[in-house]
Amino acid sequence: MVDLKIERPQLSAEQGRFLRLLVAGACVLLAAWFAWSGWQQHRDDSRRAGIEQARDEAVASIASMLKAEYGRMETQLAKPDVRNAVADGDLVNAGVRLAEGWKDVDGARVFAPSLESAYAVLTAKGAQSGGYGRLAALEAAIAQNRPVAWIVGDAGKAHIELAAPVHRDDALVAVAAVRLPIAKINASFQEASLPGATYLALRQGSHSVIERGDTALNNGAESLARKIDGSEWRVAAAVPDAAGGPFGLEALGCFVVALVLLLVAAFASVAHKVRLGRKPVDVDEPEADQTLAEATLAVPVPAVEAAAVAVVDRDAKAPAGDVAIDSGIFRAYDIRGIVGQTLDAGIAELIGHAVGSLMHEQGHEDIVVGRDGRLSGPELTEGLVKGLRKAGRNVIDIGLAPTPLTYFGAYHLRAGSCVSVTGSHNPPDYNGFKIVVGGETLSGDAITDLYARIAEDRLHDAPTLGRVEQRDINDDYIERVSSDVQIERPLRVVVDAGNGVAGELGPRVLEAIGAEVTPLYCEIDGTFPNHHPDPSEPHNLADLIQMVQRLDADLGIAFDGDGDRLGVVTRDGQNIFPDRLLMLFATDVLERNPGAVIIFDVKCTGRLPGHILRHGGSPLMWKTGHSLIKGKMRETDAELAGEMSGHFFFKERWYGFDDGIYAAARLLEILAMHPEGPAQALAELPDGVSTPEIKVDAPDGNPHAFVDRFRENAHFEGARLSTIDGLRVDWPDGWGLVRASNTTPILVMRFDADSKDALKRIQAAFREQLLALKPDLKLPF
């Protein structure tokens, strides 16, 4: 037998000293890193607390100033000489008496409730007179039956327009307006102590009236905005992006780790002075009957780190150009296909890789990913995230999320990019992707370029995978909406989410703003067992109408499968089409933003442009499609947009993306102010005779080709033709439309007229022209 004894190699004193110094140095460097991170977070926390205090001081100061001026307005209007002048119909003298004794007032006027003289001044002098702003204040004072304040631009200079209704025996007899210097606000705003490298702004609508600090932070300031009581103003605030700690540690954790590392470094540097007696370590002697070979096999072999032997076989990846991917899923304004046929996890990974490559070229690193409640969502999201990380992008996964929550996440988390994995209102076997890169929703050529990248293998492979983290921002979204919208009185609403992903968040938001909510089909179920989640189809609203009537609720609210579209029904069973809702929203927005551009799609009623014009706005018709509408909004700086499908886009007080949940909140805000209730407010909207969207299977499954031929061959006497999107034909008493759907192989038609006879005539004219082109086309009219 062989007496085998193995000794471990011993370090020399010099080697031991070097190793100890190396450990100590590494610990000192790590400690410095953690300490620096902790200090940065502490600084960011202090800065955020400071800017929030400055914001609150400004809000309180301006609110106090407004309260005092409102009180002064009430006192001045109660003066006998003012009351007598109003009673005598001498409104010019009433304005003179109103201003007497009121310090800082730069002119006062009293108008008859019709406001005819105010409109006459605007007509004579034009928009540059500042008349739009004064009219907005006067109209708001009448509508809200209380004093209001508005910031108005006049010849390039801003001032405050204070307006209030004048009553006698509870009847409205006049409306008063006084002009105050903007310095009254500016002084209050400037008093707040502002920390360095922060931003503070007084905002009215989407306009920053006064700004302080670093204006480069203005885009993210709405997340810390706070409304000023008694006004339509708010103070917005922002701080630079917070520095995240290593491994997600907060400031205190970073400081603790830094201290521990310094202690380790100190111990390593003095370890040679501590005498530790150690016995030599021998390998156990082999048993008497053990051979040399067996004994040798018993000696532990040092493990080799996996990273040292890992081999990356780049050739094992099939070129993207060889992957079977259907170009038809790349639509005009999103990507959408049938799971298991044209869409699976592998294709989702390629799409993620393409999106990540585009982000790499544009210099964007972070992206938010959310998904709707479809059964295929988790698998497709996993593939998408894998592709994004391959391109080196950092993914923030917010899990189950309505599409507007994903859009909100791109702003709130300062990512600027996002993807919503959703099939929207389509059947359960559909799914897809709505994509935003650098704040721009991809559509048209940008969508087809993603396919080209994949087909041509123009995909960026990062040297290291991007990070991925999970975040829950539901509460942040609810807080943001409820800080902007609170209804004046509780409304009882039934919410039907059609088992879509908005079923959890939608009711919570409406409850947070003060509504009493009864949920209907709000359990998230990707099979949609009760009805299809598409509120643009009237039959999908039948259960909602029945529930509203049974509970005697004020209103019924319906969301589509991913929560970016809104449907509304009344207590008496009426389906309020989205183009009429847009009238209501436009009236509200234009009160605070006179002259603003309001965009609507080609499927909206012909009464909408006139309604917008009568309320001082600029109507603009555009193509259907959420990404196309958002692109036009950026181009025209529009404050509001809407589609007949139920998409509403608020830039005023919001972010400009389509959000059915926020639109529902704004709707309840408006209806709660109406003295006679929601039903009467909605009944007052201009109406005629119209059809919902009519969907007809396209010949040969190619709607665009058919619409192109129809546009070339159709001829309508005495009508105005518009080819913005499909063919819309307008007569003095109504209109009709045929366009190609960009999401499914169907023709979309709609008809609207002043009377039933006009509607029948217009439909007959279209039927004749359509059947002349395709005699066997199945038309339901």
ABEGO torsion letter per residue (X at the ends): XBBBBBBBBBBBAAAAAAAAAAAAAAAAAAAAAAAAAAAAAAAAAAAAAAAAAAAAAAAAAAAAAAAAAAAAAAAAAABAAAAAAAAAGBAAAAAAAAABGBBGBBEBBBBBAAGAAAAAAAAAAEAAAGAAAAAAAAAAAAAAGBBBBBBBBBGGBBBBBBBBBBBBGGBBABBBBBBBBAAAAAAAAAABBBBBGBBBBBBBEABBABBBEBAAAAAAAAAABBBBBGBABBBBBBBBBBBBBBGGBBAAAAAAAAAAAAAAAAAAAAAAABBBBBBBBBBBBBBAABBAAAAAAABBBBBBBAAAABBBBAAABBBAAABBBBAAABBAABBBBBBGAABBAAAAAAAAAAAAAAAAAAGBABBBBBBBABAAAAAAAAAAAAAAAAAGBBBBBAEBBBAAAAAAAAAAAGAGBBBBBBAEABBAABBBBBBBBGGBBBBEAAAAAAAAAAAAGBBBBBABBBBBBBBBAAAAAAAAAAAABBBABBBBBBBBAGGBAAAAAAAAAAAAAGBBBBBBGABBBAAGAABBBBAABAAAAAAAAAAAAAAGBABBBBBBAAGABBBBBBAAGBBBBAAAAAAAAAAAAAAABBGBBBBBBAABBAAAAAAAAAAGBBBBBBBBEAAAAAAAAAAAGBABBBBAAGBBBBABGBAGBBBAAAAAAAAAAAAAABAAEAAAAAAABBBBBBBBBBBBBBBGGBAAAAAAAAAAABBBBGBBBBAABEBBBBBAAEBBBBBBBAABBBBBBBBBBABAAAAAAAAAAAAAAAAAABAABBBAX
